[in-house]
């Protein structure tokens, strides 16, 4: 009887472990007991994302583009999808998610999020990172994360592996000392950064000015207005969408800022949808719009003190 109970207990334990292997494992991580190794075989349903996911190249051997890394999120998970193009396939994937930019290659085998021993001819897999693991404080909107997304890939011809390579997603770095690696910068998106529940509006963050910082590159993107340049400059939403123009002209010892949107674009119906900060020297990184003091409100024509530069942050939407 004892032997029978022991066998039943052993079989039950094996069933439990196999069940966990497909949907996630609870392990002791750097923040205590948290979820690791959650994955999907393929890409998530697009409806899971807030806004639109971002794509970054997957580069093997420093110079061979073999696919892409797709990153998106909602208020529960960060989704990181590895995809390869023919004739390349995935063998292992490893992922670090950090709040500061890594300055060197991190050890892939020690990555907290990973999946090894992938089935033959795997071309697509998604790692799920619970946001609760990342110790983010307050709203997730536009918080920046640094990803080091590593993969072991193999080139297959006529059914036979002919070339194996290390691959990384994003911008590739080849330091004078140490191994090469790649980094991805990703801004978490909010529910508002996309369509509303009825699919009526496309909402975006926008900046006014013709001088862009970190456009299509790692880092927090933004534009600023240089008053030594043209009097009328572009308003940019979602990094690359032209949604209107902003004009600054001097008037009685002040600067008048006039915002004009293209057809279908307008301010979101939220408090302080217009935030402006004047500078005599441009900051080294994107300023926090919520801390702006020159102007906060909802007006499209405002008078402000004279500065050499302005950061003009707008919450905008496009109606169907």
Buried (B, 14 or more C-beta within 10 A) or exposed (E): EEEEEEEEEEEEEEEEEEEEEEEBEEEEEEEEEBBBBBBBEEBBEEEBBBBEBBBBBBBBEBEBEBBBBBBBBBEEBBBBBBBBEEBBBBBBBBBBBEEEEBEEBBEBEEBBBBBEEBEEEBBBBBBBBBBEBBEEEEEBBBBBBBBBBBBBBBBBEEEEEEBEBBBBBBBBBEEEEEEBBBBBBBBBBBBBBBBEEEEEBBBBBBBBBBBBBBEEEBBBBBBBBBBEEBEBBBBBBBBEBEBBBBBBEEEEEEBBBEBEBEEEBBBBEEEBBBBBBBBEEBBEEBBEBEEBEBBBEBEBEBEBEEBEBBBBBBBBBBEE
